[in-house]
Amino acid sequence: MAEPLLSIRALLERAGERLATVSDSPRLDAELLLAKSLGRDRAWLMAWPERQPADEALQTFEALLQRRENREPVAYLLGEREFWSMPLKVTPATLVPRPETELLVEQSLALVEGMAAARILELGTGSGAIALALKRERPDAAITATDISEAALAVARENAEALGLRVRFMVSDWYAAIEPGDGFDLIVSNPPYIAADDPWLRQGDLPAEPQAALCSGPSGLECLQTIIAGAPDHLRPGGALALEHGHDQCEVVQALLQQAGFDAVRTVEDFGGLPRVGIGTKPA
């Protein structure tokens, strides 16, 4: 005799129990995956908890649950993640945008506030999250966004087209394809900054994300050093550099900025009170 179909409430309870060992938010994960399987939103699930999904939807839900149990990020399973109130496509070729990176967007906007037609360069754009958030708030800005990964840039271009935002995307290994003296008012980056032997890389969902976008080398400082050292040649006088970095890299990043000749060097804490964004200004 076939097992009777379960209600949405029962499905979510069972799924939450299954995901409890792999997720910090098992119930939310279950709701998002079931909503996707049904082609509905979470509000619909809450409104109809006694509904019994059809077999096809249950099969889709089960396949997604199994992938989540293998620690695939929910964003990859859904195919998107919201950032700066924008739905962004994400794939295993890109990092999953994090809420704390919105601080980098906020600080970047403050650095070009009141500046007409600001010229902005983002290094390592991934899904395009930062560049597109900046363009959304500053449609007058001329924004160039680079990445070494062609696959990541393809995702970023799709996101830009879907949002109707015009950003210049180009392949570049940091500054390699950027002309020296092509002065920008702002350079912004959330580069890889985790050390290769950091156990954090083996925790949670991180093993499923592109390691080249997370790990910069043995110290975790390699990419930050490259970006800071090259920035003065690509900034206009008075232009600024804004970087996301690890919470334990604040002092080193400040020292690197000062050694590179930056003024007004400072660090901004994230919403959890951890040092997160390093900023420096090129002397006028």
N, C-alpha and C positions, 0 to 999 in steps of 0.2 A: 504494500500500500504506500502510495507516495506521501511524503511529508507535507503537511498542510502549509500553505503560504503564510509567511510571517508578516505581521504589521510593520509599518515604518518604525513605530516605537520599539518593538522587539528587535528589529534588525539593528537599530542604532545602539541598543543596549549591548547586544552581542558583539557588534563591531568595536565598540568602545573598549570592551574587555580584552578583545584580541590585540588591540593597538596600544594597550596600556604600557607594555614593556618597551615600545619603540618610539613613543611620542610623548611630548610634554603636554599635548592637547588632544588626547585620543578621541574625545567626544566630538570636538570641532572637526577633526580630520574625518571622522565617520560621516558627519553631516555633509561636509563638502563633497565627499566622494559619492555618497548616495544621491545627493542633489544632481551631480553631474550625470550619474547613471540614469536618472529619471528625466533629465532635460528640464529640471525645475530649479528653483532657488531654495535656500534654507527656510525662508518664511513659509513656503508651501509645505515643507515637511512639518513645520510646527503647527500649521493649520489643519493638516490631515494626518494625524499620528496613527489612526486606525486603518488607513488605506493599506492594501496588500499589493505591492508591486508585481508586475507580470514577470514571467520567467526570464525573458530576454534581459530586462533591466537587472534582475538578480544575478545573472551570469556576468554582466558587465561589472556590477558592484563587487562580486567575489574576485574577479580578476584584478580590480584596482586595490582591493584590500590585500591581496597576496603581494602585490608589488610594494604596497606601503609597508607590509611586514618585513620586506627585504630592504627597508630604509630608503626607498626612492622618495625624494621630497614631494610633498603634496603639490607644490607649484608645478612640477614636471608632469604629474599625473593629471592635473587640471589643464595644463598647457598655458597657464597665465598666473600672474601675481599683480596685485594692485600696488602702485607706488605713486606717491604724490597725487592720490585720487585718480590715477590713470590706470586702466587695465593694460598690462604689458604682456605680450607673448614671451614665454621663457622656454628654453629647451636645455638638454644636457650640454649644449655648447656654451651656455651662459650661466653666470652665477644667478642665484635667486636674489633679487633686490631685498635688502634688509631695511626695516623701519629706521634704524639708527643712521642710515645714510642720508635720510631726509635732512639731517642736521647740516650735512655738507652742502646740500642745495640751499638751505636757508642762509648759510654763511656766504655762499657764492653770490646769491642775490643781493645781500647787503653790501658786498664789495663793489658791485657795479651799479648800485642804486644812484639814480640821478645822472647816470652816464648815457648819453645818447648813442645809439647804434654801437654798443659795446662789442668788441671782438673777443670771443671766448674759445679756448681750446680745451677739450676734454681728452685725456689720455686713458686708454683702456676702457672703452665705453660699454663693452659687453652687450646687454640687451638694449642699451641706449637710455637707460632710466634717468641718469643725471642730466645728460644733454637735452633730452626731451622735456624734462621738468623745467629746466632753465628756459627753453624756448617757449614753453607754454606761458610762463610768467613774463618773459621778455621777448615778445614776437619781433621786436625791432633789432634784437641782437643777431650778429653774424656768428654762428656757432659751427666749429669744426670738431668732429669727434672721431677718434682713431681707435683701432684695435689691431693686434697682430693676427687675430683669428678671422678668417674669411667667413666661417660659419656663424660666428657671433655677429659680425657686421650684417649678414643676411637677415638675422633676426631683428637687429636694430632698425634696418631699413623698413622691414615689414611693420614694425611698431610705429615708425614715423609716418608711413603712408596711412595706416589705420587711424592715426590721430590727426592727420592733416597738418603735420608740423614739418617744416622744412629745415633740415640740418644737413650739413655736408659731412658724409661719412667717407673715411678713407683708410686703407690698410697702411699701418705704420708700426714699426717696433719702437715705441715711445716717440722720439723726435726724428727718427731716421728719414721720414718722408716730408718733414716740415722744413721749409726753407729758413735758414738762419736770417735773422733780421726781419722776419715776417711777424712784426710785433703784435702781441695780443694784450688786451687789458686784463685778462684773467686766464690763468691755467688752473684747471681743477682735475683731480684724479682720486679715485679709490683703488689704489694698486694692490697687487698681492703683497701682504706684509706678515705672513705667518712663516716661522722658521720650519725647515724641512723635517726636523725631528720633534716638532711640537706634537704632543699626544692629542691636542685638540683636533688635529686633522683626521683623527680616526674615530671621532665621537659623533653621535647624532647622525644627521643627514650629510655631513660634509664629505664623506668618501664618495658620494654619488655626484658631487659637483666637480667642475673642471679644476683639477689640481693646479694647473698653470696660472689660474686666476686667483688662487688662494696663497700659494707658496712661492716665495721669491728666491729662495736659496737657503744656505746653511744658517744665516743670521736672521733672516726675515727683513733685513734692511736694504737688500740689494736694489730693489726697484725704487724705493724711496730715495736712495742715494743718487741713482741715475736721473730721476725726475728733478730733484732739487738742483743737482749740478748743472743740468742743461737749461733750466728755466730762465736764468738771466739773459741768455742769448735769444730768447723767443718772447720776452716781455717788453712792452714799452716802458719807458721811465714812469714810475708811479704805478705800474701794473702789479698785480698780486698773484700769489700762488696759494692754493688751498688744497690740503691733502687729508684724507682719512688715514688714520694709522692705528696701531694696536694700543691698548690702554697702558701698556708698560713701555712704550716707545717715545713718550712725550719729551723727555729730556734730550734724548739722542736726536730727535727730529728738530727740536729747537736749536741744538748745537749745529746741526748740518745747515739749517737755514741761515744762521749767523755766519758760519764759515763761508757760505756762498755769497755773502754780502747783502742779505736781506735786512731791511729795517722793520720796525713795529712787529717783531716776531712774537707770536702769542699762541696759546692753545685754548680751544673751546671744549668744554665738557659736554658729554651727551646727556640724555634724559635720565640716565642712571647714575650721573655724577662722575663718570669716568672720562679721562682725557681722550678725546677722539679726533679732533680736527686741528691740524697745525696750519698756521697762516703766516706769511711773510710778504712784505712789500718791497719791490725794487726801488732803490733811491731815485728820486725825480731828477 
